[in-house]
Amino acid sequence: MYCRLMGFILFWIAVGMLLALFIADNIFLCVCIIIGLMIIGFNMFCR
């Protein structure tokens, strides 16, 4: 239950960071964090 909820939250944090990418200074770090959060969130949600 909580694992699915945490995955859902991490996934939407990554989506929000995708929107913040347009105003970010360090694009490489931002993209790495977004990809990591999306993978972790998807794996936790679909478990």
trRosetta pair geometry for C-beta under 8 A, 3 or more apart (Angstrom, degrees):
i j d omega theta_ij theta_ji phi_ij phi_ji
1 4 6.3 -61 -158 32 22 106
1 5 6.7 17 149 -14 60 109
2 5 5.3 -53 -147 39 39 115
2 6 6.1 40 155 -20 70 103
3 6 5.9 -52 -146 37 30 109
3 7 6.4 32 153 -19 62 107
3 44 5.3 -139 173 -170 81 92
3 47 6.0 -51 132 60 132 135
4 7 5.6 -54 -148 37 31 113
4 8 6.3 34 153 -21 64 105
4 44 6.9 179 -98 141 28 79
4 45 5.4 75 -147 -134 65 54
4 47 7.3 -139 -76 51 75 89
5 8 5.6 -53 -149 34 31 113
5 9 6.4 30 153 -17 65 106
6 9 5.7 -53 -146 38 33 111
6 10 6.2 32 156 -18 67 106
6 41 7.9 -138 129 -120 62 70
6 44 5.6 -70 90 153 92 151
7 10 5.8 -55 -144 38 30 109
7 11 6.2 33 156 -22 64 107
7 40 7.4 -147 -121 133 75 63
7 41 4.7 124 -168 -164 61 54
7 42 6.9 165 -173 -41 111 6
7 43 7.0 -143 -123 74 124 47
7 44 2.9 -169 -76 91 107 96
7 45 3.3 -160 119 -48 131 71
7 46 7.4 -148 162 0 158 56
7 47 7.4 174 -48 7 154 101
8 11 5.8 -55 -150 33 27 113
8 12 6.6 15 158 -8 63 108
8 41 7.0 139 -60 -168 8 103
8 45 5.4 107 -59 -102 65 119
9 12 6.2 -64 -150 42 29 102
9 13 6.3 34 152 -24 66 105
9 41 7.4 -141 72 -124 45 113
10 13 5.5 -50 -146 32 33 115
10 14 6.6 36 153 -20 63 102
10 37 5.1 -152 174 -167 90 86
10 38 8.0 -171 133 -80 91 22
10 40 5.6 -72 146 97 154 100
10 41 3.4 -160 92 -82 99 102
10 44 6.7 75 33 39 134 137
11 14 5.8 -56 -158 33 31 112
11 15 6.7 31 147 -18 65 103
11 37 7.2 167 -94 144 28 88
11 38 6.2 69 -128 -126 68 56
11 41 3.4 177 -55 142 71 142
11 42 6.3 100 -94 -58 116 62
11 45 6.3 -13 -26 -26 136 142
12 15 5.2 -43 -145 33 44 115
12 16 6.4 48 153 -19 66 100
12 41 7.8 180 2 -158 51 156
13 16 5.7 -54 -152 37 33 113
13 17 6.4 33 149 -19 65 105
13 37 5.7 -103 87 -175 101 147
13 41 7.6 179 39 -70 92 142
14 17 5.5 -52 -147 37 34 112
14 18 6.6 45 149 -28 63 98
14 33 7.8 -166 -116 130 82 73
14 34 5.0 113 -159 -152 89 63
14 37 3.7 180 -72 98 108 117
14 38 4.4 -175 145 -59 166 76
14 41 6.2 -138 0 8 127 144
15 18 5.4 -44 -155 24 35 118
15 19 7.1 34 148 -15 61 98
16 19 5.7 -51 -158 33 38 110
16 20 6.5 34 146 -15 67 107
17 20 5.1 -54 -144 42 41 113
17 21 6.7 68 148 -47 64 85
17 30 6.5 -171 170 -167 107 89
17 33 6.3 -103 172 105 162 110
17 34 5.0 -156 100 -89 121 92
17 37 7.0 100 24 39 142 151
18 21 5.5 -27 -160 -6 35 121
18 34 5.7 102 -71 -138 76 138
19 22 6.9 -41 176 10 44 107
20 23 6.0 -68 -166 48 59 95
20 24 6.1 77 136 -52 81 100
20 30 7.3 -139 101 -150 94 130
21 24 5.3 -43 -142 8 38 123
21 27 6.8 69 -164 -134 90 81
21 30 5.3 151 -112 138 81 138
21 31 7.2 68 -124 -71 127 71
21 34 7.1 -13 -68 -50 122 149
24 27 5.8 130 96 -88 114 56
24 30 4.5 23 173 -54 171 157
26 29 4.3 18 127 26 119 116
26 30 6.2 144 95 -20 70 92
27 30 5.6 -61 -147 41 33 114
27 31 6.1 33 157 -21 69 107
28 31 5.9 -56 -148 36 28 109
28 32 6.5 28 155 -18 63 107
29 32 5.7 -55 -149 36 31 112
29 33 6.4 29 155 -16 65 106
30 33 5.9 -56 -149 37 30 109
30 34 6.3 31 153 -20 64 108
31 34 5.6 -53 -145 36 32 113
31 35 6.3 30 158 -17 66 105
32 35 6.0 -55 -146 37 28 108
32 36 6.3 27 156 -17 63 110
33 36 5.7 -58 -146 40 29 112
33 37 6.2 26 159 -16 66 109
34 37 6.1 -58 -145 39 26 107
34 38 6.3 24 158 -18 63 109
35 38 5.9 -58 -147 37 28 110
35 39 6.4 24 158 -16 64 108
36 39 6.0 -59 -148 37 28 106
36 40 6.2 19 160 -11 66 111
37 40 5.9 -58 -140 43 29 106
37 41 5.7 28 162 -18 66 114
38 41 5.9 -56 -138 42 25 110
38 42 6.0 25 162 -19 63 110
39 42 6.0 -57 -144 37 25 108
39 43 6.3 21 159 -15 62 110
40 43 5.9 -60 -147 39 28 108
40 44 6.2 22 158 -15 65 110
41 44 5.9 -59 -144 40 28 107
41 45 6.0 22 160 -17 66 112
42 45 5.9 -58 -141 39 27 107
42 46 6.0 3 168 0 65 116
43 46 6.5 -67 -135 48 22 95
43 47 6.5 46 159 -53 60 98
44 47 5.9 -36 -153 -5 28 120
